[in-house]
Amino acid sequence: MPSSPPSGARLGRRRPGAFLLSFFPQERDYRRKLLLVGILYYAEGIPYGFLFKTLGYYLSAGQISLTVVGLAGLLHLPWSLKFIWAPLLDRFGPRWVWIASSQALLIAALSLFPWMDLNSSAFVCLLILVALAGATQDIAIDAYTIDILTPEEQGPANGVRVTAYRVALIASGGLMVWLSDYLGWAGAVTLFVLSLALVWLAVLFWPLAHAAPVPEQAKARSSLLSAFRLAWLGVIRLPHLGPVVLFIFFFKAGEAFLGQMVGPFWVQSGFSPAQFGLVSGVLGTVLTIIGSLGGGVLVNRWGLGLSLWLLGGLQALSNLGYSLAACWPGWIPATYGASMVESFCGGLGNAPLLTLLMRLCNREASAGQYAILSAIFSLSGAGAASWSGYTAETLGFFWCFTISFVISLPAFALLPFLPLDKKE
């Protein structure tokens, strides 16, 4: 029986990169999809890890004030608000054009990064460009993945994309800082720009990257208002809406407040880039992953309500480890221990919060509702992070880290008012 035509033929006219298909037998179409999904989600994690794992350390090492380092937390806003312009990607142009365009901007902006004056307005504009391009790339890659995968392929692909994204966070976070100790910032950044450029070439010339259908403009336009209406009505009609919104707002605010000052604290405590990169960046991210997986198991075992109390409590209490470390700055056991405990407990807190958000959503408009609800804690994190630098500069790191614990407490006062039994 003749084999089915290669995917390049199904796409119509042979593209310049069709030769890449010769490396993969036809029966491995599914593996090619997983490979491309992994490559794309690696690219998705690079700008986020760079801005929120590496930048704070880099600015502090460059003698930038803690207040300014804290304000860099506002770069979260494009990710928080991306649901506003996400419908545009459904209405105009194929997915691969949006992905390639965003990556071209990221490559250009990151290439300039090591050569910019940290005190210039051009440097600020560069960071904003990286944030906007990174958030837009996220939208396009997520949409492409949904379009290209069949329901049977989505489970394994989700594992691939989460793993690739986490690898990128480790690479562009701790690993980049560690490499800067040996190659300098220009050398370290160049390596990651080159890796992103390879992904960009794959998007341009690999026919599979062009396989997602172009949305039907009329259909997208007619469904756009309906989708927004269903999503917002679903949120507005939630029982106990006020406590729900406030709980989501406060649950991760303390973690974001502390996280923005972790890099500067390591710098001012005298640790080297290699120490920060390996312990806080690489090991910290691995422990967060382990905590998230363990938290998911505990949520299933304990139920959502108890998990929010216990795992959320551990998440909040772990911030105080950095308060203790601030009493003995530069003492390795205190700082290393605070980093590892906070990273692991922060991961534990992820599982019950994400479970709550999923259970609050209705199936009819789950994507839109989830985007709105997740934007609440993302916005609160950006706001909390932006104030952390001023607090550390005026009160010192001990009180900054202690306040991060206090900021988390209102969430627990709101727990009794949440509709936790909605789907339990």
DAWO-V93862 format. One record per residue. N is the residue number from 1. SS is DSSP state (~ for helix, > for strand, _ for the rest). PSI is psi as a letter, one per 40 degrees, with the letter a starting at -180 (* if undefined). D_LAST is the distance of its C-alpha to the last C-alpha in Angstrom with 1 decimal. Layout:
n=N ss=SS psi=PSI d_last=D_LAST
n=N ss=SS psi=PSI d_last=D_LAST
This chain:
n=1 ss=_ psi=h d_last=50.5
n=2 ss=_ psi=i d_last=50.7
n=3 ss=_ psi=i d_last=47.9
n=4 ss=_ psi=i d_last=46.0
n=5 ss=_ psi=i d_last=47.4
n=6 ss=_ psi=i d_last=46.2
n=7 ss=~ psi=d d_last=43.6
n=8 ss=~ psi=d d_last=46.3
n=9 ss=~ psi=d d_last=48.1
n=10 ss=~ psi=d d_last=45.0
n=11 ss=_ psi=e d_last=44.9
n=12 ss=_ psi=b d_last=48.4
n=13 ss=_ psi=h d_last=51.2
n=14 ss=_ psi=h d_last=51.5
n=15 ss=_ psi=i d_last=50.6
n=16 ss=_ psi=d d_last=52.5
n=17 ss=_ psi=e d_last=49.9
n=18 ss=~ psi=d d_last=49.7
n=19 ss=~ psi=d d_last=51.6
n=20 ss=~ psi=d d_last=48.4
n=21 ss=~ psi=d d_last=47.1
n=22 ss=~ psi=e d_last=49.9
n=23 ss=~ psi=e d_last=48.1
n=24 ss=_ psi=h d_last=45.3
n=25 ss=_ psi=i d_last=45.8
n=26 ss=~ psi=d d_last=44.4
n=27 ss=~ psi=e d_last=42.0
n=28 ss=~ psi=f d_last=40.3
n=29 ss=~ psi=d d_last=39.1
n=30 ss=~ psi=d d_last=35.5
n=31 ss=~ psi=d d_last=36.6
n=32 ss=~ psi=d d_last=38.5
n=33 ss=~ psi=d d_last=35.4
n=34 ss=~ psi=d d_last=33.5
n=35 ss=~ psi=d d_last=36.6
n=36 ss=~ psi=d d_last=36.8
n=37 ss=~ psi=d d_last=33.2
n=38 ss=~ psi=d d_last=33.6
n=39 ss=~ psi=d d_last=36.9
n=40 ss=~ psi=d d_last=35.4
n=41 ss=~ psi=d d_last=32.4
n=42 ss=~ psi=d d_last=35.0
n=43 ss=~ psi=d d_last=36.9
n=44 ss=~ psi=d d_last=33.8
n=45 ss=~ psi=e d_last=33.2
n=46 ss=~ psi=d d_last=36.9
n=47 ss=~ psi=d d_last=37.2
n=48 ss=~ psi=d d_last=34.0
n=49 ss=~ psi=d d_last=34.9
n=50 ss=~ psi=d d_last=38.4
n=51 ss=~ psi=d d_last=37.6
n=52 ss=~ psi=e d_last=34.9
n=53 ss=~ psi=d d_last=36.0
n=54 ss=~ psi=d d_last=39.8
n=55 ss=~ psi=d d_last=41.0
n=56 ss=~ psi=d d_last=40.5
n=57 ss=~ psi=d d_last=42.5
n=58 ss=~ psi=d d_last=45.1
n=59 ss=~ psi=d d_last=45.7
n=60 ss=~ psi=d d_last=45.9
n=61 ss=~ psi=d d_last=48.3
n=62 ss=_ psi=e d_last=50.3
n=63 ss=_ psi=f d_last=50.8
n=64 ss=_ psi=i d_last=48.7
n=65 ss=_ psi=i d_last=47.6
n=66 ss=~ psi=d d_last=44.2
n=67 ss=~ psi=d d_last=43.6
n=68 ss=~ psi=d d_last=44.2
n=69 ss=~ psi=d d_last=41.9
n=70 ss=~ psi=d d_last=39.1
n=71 ss=~ psi=d d_last=39.8
n=72 ss=~ psi=e d_last=39.3
n=73 ss=~ psi=d d_last=35.5
n=74 ss=~ psi=e d_last=35.9
n=75 ss=~ psi=e d_last=36.3
n=76 ss=~ psi=d d_last=32.5
n=77 ss=~ psi=d d_last=32.8
n=78 ss=~ psi=d d_last=33.6
n=79 ss=~ psi=d d_last=30.3
n=80 ss=~ psi=d d_last=28.4
n=81 ss=_ psi=e d_last=30.2
n=82 ss=_ psi=e d_last=30.6
n=83 ss=~ psi=e d_last=28.4
n=84 ss=~ psi=d d_last=31.5
n=85 ss=~ psi=e d_last=33.9
n=86 ss=~ psi=d d_last=31.7
n=87 ss=~ psi=d d_last=32.4
n=88 ss=~ psi=d d_last=36.1
n=89 ss=~ psi=d d_last=35.6
n=90 ss=~ psi=d d_last=34.3
n=91 ss=~ psi=d d_last=37.3
n=92 ss=_ psi=h d_last=40.2
n=93 ss=_ psi=i d_last=41.4
n=94 ss=_ psi=i d_last=40.1
n=95 ss=~ psi=d d_last=37.5
n=96 ss=~ psi=d d_last=40.1
n=97 ss=~ psi=d d_last=42.4
n=98 ss=~ psi=d d_last=39.8
n=99 ss=~ psi=d d_last=38.9
n=100 ss=~ psi=d d_last=42.6
n=101 ss=~ psi=d d_last=43.5
n=102 ss=~ psi=d d_last=40.9
n=103 ss=~ psi=d d_last=41.9
n=104 ss=~ psi=d d_last=45.6
n=105 ss=~ psi=d d_last=45.0
n=106 ss=~ psi=d d_last=43.1
n=107 ss=~ psi=d d_last=45.9
n=108 ss=~ psi=d d_last=48.5
n=109 ss=~ psi=d d_last=46.8
n=110 ss=~ psi=d d_last=46.0
n=111 ss=~ psi=d d_last=49.5
n=112 ss=~ psi=e d_last=50.9
n=113 ss=~ psi=d d_last=48.6
n=114 ss=_ psi=e d_last=50.9
n=115 ss=_ psi=e d_last=53.9
n=116 ss=_ psi=i d_last=52.7
n=117 ss=_ psi=h d_last=53.8
n=118 ss=_ psi=d d_last=50.7
n=119 ss=_ psi=e d_last=52.1
n=120 ss=_ psi=i d_last=52.8
n=121 ss=~ psi=d d_last=51.0
n=122 ss=~ psi=d d_last=51.2
n=123 ss=~ psi=d d_last=48.9
n=124 ss=~ psi=d d_last=46.3
n=125 ss=~ psi=d d_last=46.6
n=126 ss=~ psi=d d_last=46.2
n=127 ss=~ psi=d d_last=42.9
n=128 ss=~ psi=d d_last=41.6
n=129 ss=~ psi=d d_last=42.7
n=130 ss=~ psi=d d_last=40.9
n=131 ss=~ psi=d d_last=37.6
n=132 ss=~ psi=d d_last=38.0
n=133 ss=~ psi=d d_last=39.0
n=134 ss=~ psi=d d_last=36.3
n=135 ss=~ psi=d d_last=33.5
n=136 ss=~ psi=d d_last=35.2
n=137 ss=~ psi=d d_last=35.4
n=138 ss=~ psi=d d_last=31.7
n=139 ss=~ psi=d d_last=31.1
n=140 ss=~ psi=d d_last=33.7
n=141 ss=~ psi=d d_last=32.6
n=142 ss=~ psi=d d_last=28.9
n=143 ss=~ psi=d d_last=30.1
n=144 ss=~ psi=d d_last=32.6
n=145 ss=~ psi=d d_last=30.1
n=146 ss=~ psi=d d_last=27.9
n=147 ss=~ psi=d d_last=31.1
n=148 ss=~ psi=d d_last=32.7
n=149 ss=_ psi=i d_last=30.0
n=150 ss=_ psi=i d_last=29.0
n=151 ss=~ psi=d d_last=25.4
n=152 ss=~ psi=d d_last=26.5
n=153 ss=~ psi=e d_last=27.9
n=154 ss=~ psi=d d_last=25.1
n=155 ss=~ psi=c d_last=23.2
n=156 ss=~ psi=d d_last=26.4
n=157 ss=~ psi=d d_last=27.6
n=158 ss=~ psi=d d_last=24.5
n=159 ss=~ psi=d d_last=25.5
n=160 ss=~ psi=d d_last=29.1
n=161 ss=~ psi=d d_last=28.5
n=162 ss=~ psi=d d_last=26.4
n=163 ss=~ psi=d d_last=29.0
n=164 ss=~ psi=d d_last=31.9
n=165 ss=~ psi=d d_last=30.5
n=166 ss=~ psi=d d_last=30.1
n=167 ss=~ psi=d d_last=33.6
n=168 ss=~ psi=d d_last=35.0
n=169 ss=~ psi=d d_last=33.5
n=170 ss=~ psi=d d_last=35.2
n=171 ss=~ psi=d d_last=38.3
n=172 ss=~ psi=e d_last=38.8
n=173 ss=~ psi=c d_last=37.6
n=174 ss=~ psi=d d_last=38.9
n=175 ss=~ psi=d d_last=41.1
n=176 ss=~ psi=d d_last=42.9
n=177 ss=~ psi=d d_last=43.7
n=178 ss=~ psi=d d_last=44.9
n=179 ss=~ psi=d d_last=47.1
n=180 ss=~ psi=d d_last=48.6
n=181 ss=~ psi=e d_last=50.1
n=182 ss=~ psi=d d_last=52.2
n=183 ss=~ psi=e d_last=52.6
n=184 ss=~ psi=i d_last=52.4
n=185 ss=~ psi=d d_last=49.9
n=186 ss=~ psi=d d_last=51.8
n=187 ss=~ psi=d d_last=51.7
n=188 ss=~ psi=d d_last=48.0
n=189 ss=~ psi=d d_last=47.0
n=190 ss=~ psi=d d_last=49.3
n=191 ss=~ psi=d d_last=47.6
n=192 ss=~ psi=d d_last=44.2
n=193 ss=~ psi=d d_last=45.9
n=194 ss=~ psi=d d_last=47.6
n=195 ss=~ psi=d d_last=44.3
n=196 ss=~ psi=d d_last=42.9
n=197 ss=~ psi=d d_last=46.1
n=198 ss=~ psi=d d_last=45.7
n=199 ss=~ psi=d d_last=42.3
n=200 ss=~ psi=d d_last=44.0
n=201 ss=~ psi=d d_last=46.7
n=202 ss=~ psi=d d_last=44.2
n=203 ss=~ psi=d d_last=42.5
n=204 ss=~ psi=d d_last=46.0
n=205 ss=~ psi=e d_last=47.5
n=206 ss=_ psi=h d_last=44.8
n=207 ss=~ psi=d d_last=44.5
n=208 ss=~ psi=d d_last=40.9
n=209 ss=~ psi=e d_last=40.0
n=210 ss=~ psi=e d_last=41.5
n=211 ss=_ psi=e d_last=39.6
n=212 ss=_ psi=h d_last=36.8
n=213 ss=_ psi=i d_last=37.8
n=214 ss=_ psi=h d_last=39.0
n=215 ss=_ psi=i d_last=36.7
n=216 ss=_ psi=h d_last=38.4
n=217 ss=~ psi=d d_last=39.4
n=218 ss=~ psi=d d_last=39.4
n=219 ss=~ psi=d d_last=36.0
n=220 ss=~ psi=d d_last=34.5
n=221 ss=~ psi=d d_last=36.2
n=222 ss=~ psi=d d_last=35.0
n=223 ss=~ psi=e d_last=31.4
n=224 ss=~ psi=d d_last=31.5
n=225 ss=~ psi=d d_last=31.4
n=226 ss=~ psi=d d_last=28.8
n=227 ss=~ psi=d d_last=26.4
n=228 ss=~ psi=d d_last=27.0
n=229 ss=~ psi=d d_last=26.6
n=230 ss=~ psi=d d_last=23.2
n=231 ss=~ psi=d d_last=21.9
n=232 ss=~ psi=d d_last=23.3
n=233 ss=~ psi=d d_last=22.4
n=234 ss=~ psi=d d_last=18.7
n=235 ss=~ psi=d d_last=18.9
n=236 ss=~ psi=d d_last=21.2
n=237 ss=_ psi=e d_last=19.0
n=238 ss=_ psi=h d_last=15.9
n=239 ss=_ psi=i d_last=15.2
n=240 ss=_ psi=f d_last=16.9
n=241 ss=~ psi=d d_last=18.5
n=242 ss=~ psi=d d_last=21.1
n=243 ss=~ psi=d d_last=18.9
n=244 ss=~ psi=d d_last=16.7
n=245 ss=~ psi=d d_last=20.0
n=246 ss=~ psi=d d_last=21.6
n=247 ss=~ psi=d d_last=18.9
n=248 ss=~ psi=d d_last=19.0
n=249 ss=~ psi=d d_last=22.8
n=250 ss=~ psi=d d_last=23.3
n=251 ss=~ psi=d d_last=20.8
n=252 ss=_ psi=e d_last=23.2
n=253 ss=~ psi=d d_last=26.3
n=254 ss=~ psi=d d_last=27.8
n=255 ss=~ psi=d d_last=27.5
n=256 ss=~ psi=d d_last=29.2
n=257 ss=~ psi=d d_last=31.9
n=258 ss=~ psi=d d_last=32.7
n=259 ss=~ psi=d d_last=32.5
n=260 ss=~ psi=d d_last=35.3
n=261 ss=~ psi=e d_last=37.7
n=262 ss=~ psi=d d_last=37.1
n=263 ss=~ psi=d d_last=39.8
n=264 ss=~ psi=d d_last=42.4
n=265 ss=~ psi=d d_last=41.9
n=266 ss=~ psi=d d_last=42.7
n=267 ss=~ psi=d d_last=45.7
n=268 ss=~ psi=e d_last=47.1
n=269 ss=_ psi=e d_last=46.5
n=270 ss=_ psi=e d_last=48.9
n=271 ss=_ psi=i d_last=46.7
n=272 ss=_ psi=i d_last=47.9
n=273 ss=~ psi=d d_last=46.1
n=274 ss=~ psi=d d_last=45.8
n=275 ss=~ psi=d d_last=44.1
n=276 ss=~ psi=d d_last=41.6
n=277 ss=~ psi=d d_last=41.0
n=278 ss=~ psi=d d_last=40.3
n=279 ss=~ psi=d d_last=38.4
n=280 ss=~ psi=d d_last=36.4
n=281 ss=~ psi=c d_last=36.3
n=282 ss=~ psi=d d_last=36.1
n=283 ss=~ psi=d d_last=34.7
n=284 ss=~ psi=d d_last=32.4
n=285 ss=~ psi=d d_last=30.8
n=286 ss=~ psi=d d_last=30.5
n=287 ss=~ psi=d d_last=28.8
n=288 ss=~ psi=d d_last=26.3
n=289 ss=~ psi=d d_last=25.4
n=290 ss=~ psi=d d_last=25.1
n=291 ss=~ psi=d d_last=23.0
n=292 ss=~ psi=d d_last=20.6
n=293 ss=~ psi=d d_last=20.3
n=294 ss=~ psi=d d_last=19.9
n=295 ss=~ psi=d d_last=17.3
n=296 ss=~ psi=d d_last=15.2
n=297 ss=~ psi=d d_last=15.7
n=298 ss=~ psi=d d_last=14.9
n=299 ss=~ psi=d d_last=11.5
n=300 ss=~ psi=d d_last=10.6
n=301 ss=~ psi=d d_last=12.4
n=302 ss=~ psi=d d_last=11.6
n=303 ss=_ psi=i d_last=8.1
n=304 ss=~ psi=d d_last=8.2
n=305 ss=~ psi=d d_last=9.8
n=306 ss=~ psi=d d_last=12.4
n=307 ss=~ psi=d d_last=13.1
n=308 ss=~ psi=d d_last=14.0
n=309 ss=~ psi=d d_last=16.3
n=310 ss=~ psi=d d_last=17.9
n=311 ss=~ psi=d d_last=18.2
n=312 ss=~ psi=d d_last=18.9
n=313 ss=~ psi=d d_last=21.4
n=314 ss=~ psi=d d_last=23.1
n=315 ss=~ psi=d d_last=23.4
n=316 ss=~ psi=d d_last=25.1
n=317 ss=~ psi=d d_last=27.3
n=318 ss=~ psi=d d_last=28.5
n=319 ss=~ psi=d d_last=30.4
n=320 ss=~ psi=e d_last=32.7
n=321 ss=~ psi=d d_last=34.0
n=322 ss=~ psi=d d_last=35.8
n=323 ss=~ psi=d d_last=37.2
n=324 ss=~ psi=d d_last=38.8
n=325 ss=~ psi=d d_last=40.1
n=326 ss=~ psi=e d_last=41.7
n=327 ss=~ psi=d d_last=43.7
n=328 ss=_ psi=g d_last=45.3
n=329 ss=_ psi=h d_last=45.5
n=330 ss=_ psi=e d_last=46.7
n=331 ss=_ psi=h d_last=45.8
n=332 ss=~ psi=d d_last=44.2
n=333 ss=~ psi=d d_last=41.9
n=334 ss=~ psi=d d_last=40.4
n=335 ss=~ psi=d d_last=39.7
n=336 ss=~ psi=d d_last=38.7
n=337 ss=~ psi=d d_last=36.3
n=338 ss=~ psi=d d_last=34.8
n=339 ss=~ psi=d d_last=34.3
n=340 ss=~ psi=d d_last=32.6
n=341 ss=~ psi=d d_last=30.3
n=342 ss=~ psi=d d_last=29.3
n=343 ss=~ psi=d d_last=28.7
n=344 ss=~ psi=d d_last=26.5
n=345 ss=~ psi=d d_last=24.4
n=346 ss=~ psi=d d_last=24.2
n=347 ss=~ psi=d d_last=22.6
n=348 ss=~ psi=d d_last=20.1
n=349 ss=~ psi=e d_last=19.0
n=350 ss=~ psi=d d_last=18.7
n=351 ss=~ psi=d d_last=15.6
n=352 ss=~ psi=d d_last=13.0
n=353 ss=~ psi=d d_last=14.8
n=354 ss=~ psi=d d_last=14.7
n=355 ss=~ psi=d d_last=11.1
n=356 ss=~ psi=d d_last=10.6
n=357 ss=~ psi=d d_last=13.3
n=358 ss=~ psi=d d_last=11.9
n=359 ss=~ psi=d d_last=8.7
n=360 ss=~ psi=e d_last=11.2
n=361 ss=_ psi=i d_last=13.4
n=362 ss=_ psi=i d_last=14.2
n=363 ss=~ psi=d d_last=15.5
n=364 ss=~ psi=d d_last=18.9
n=365 ss=~ psi=f d_last=19.8
n=366 ss=~ psi=d d_last=17.5
n=367 ss=~ psi=d d_last=20.5
n=368 ss=~ psi=d d_last=22.1
n=369 ss=~ psi=d d_last=19.1
n=370 ss=~ psi=d d_last=18.3
n=371 ss=~ psi=d d_last=22.0
n=372 ss=~ psi=d d_last=22.2
n=373 ss=~ psi=d d_last=19.4
n=374 ss=~ psi=d d_last=20.6
n=375 ss=~ psi=d d_last=24.1
n=376 ss=~ psi=d d_last=23.3
n=377 ss=~ psi=d d_last=22.9
n=378 ss=~ psi=d d_last=25.7
n=379 ss=~ psi=d d_last=28.0
n=380 ss=~ psi=d d_last=27.3
n=381 ss=~ psi=d d_last=28.2
n=382 ss=~ psi=d d_last=31.4
n=383 ss=~ psi=d d_last=32.4
n=384 ss=~ psi=d d_last=31.8
n=385 ss=~ psi=d d_last=33.6
n=386 ss=~ psi=d d_last=36.5
n=387 ss=~ psi=e d_last=37.2
n=388 ss=~ psi=d d_last=37.0
n=389 ss=~ psi=d d_last=40.5
n=390 ss=~ psi=d d_last=42.2
n=391 ss=~ psi=d d_last=40.5
n=392 ss=~ psi=d d_last=41.6
n=393 ss=~ psi=d d_last=45.1
n=394 ss=~ psi=d d_last=45.7
n=395 ss=~ psi=e d_last=43.9
n=396 ss=_ psi=i d_last=43.8
n=397 ss=~ psi=d d_last=41.2
n=398 ss=~ psi=d d_last=40.3
n=399 ss=~ psi=d d_last=39.3
n=400 ss=~ psi=d d_last=37.7
n=401 ss=~ psi=d d_last=35.3
n=402 ss=~ psi=d d_last=34.8
n=403 ss=~ psi=d d_last=33.9
n=404 ss=~ psi=d d_last=31.3
n=405 ss=~ psi=d d_last=29.5
n=406 ss=~ psi=d d_last=30.0
n=407 ss=~ psi=d d_last=28.7
n=408 ss=~ psi=e d_last=25.2
n=409 ss=~ psi=d d_last=25.0
n=410 ss=~ psi=d d_last=24.1
n=411 ss=~ psi=d d_last=20.7
n=412 ss=~ psi=d d_last=19.8
n=413 ss=~ psi=d d_last=21.3
n=414 ss=~ psi=e d_last=18.9
n=415 ss=~ psi=d d_last=15.6
n=416 ss=~ psi=e d_last=15.4
n=417 ss=~ psi=e d_last=15.6
n=418 ss=_ psi=i d_last=12.8
n=419 ss=_ psi=g d_last=10.0
n=420 ss=_ psi=e d_last=7.3
n=421 ss=_ psi=e d_last=5.0
n=422 ss=_ psi=d d_last=5.9
n=423 ss=_ psi=f d_last=3.8
n=424 ss=_ psi=* d_last=0.0
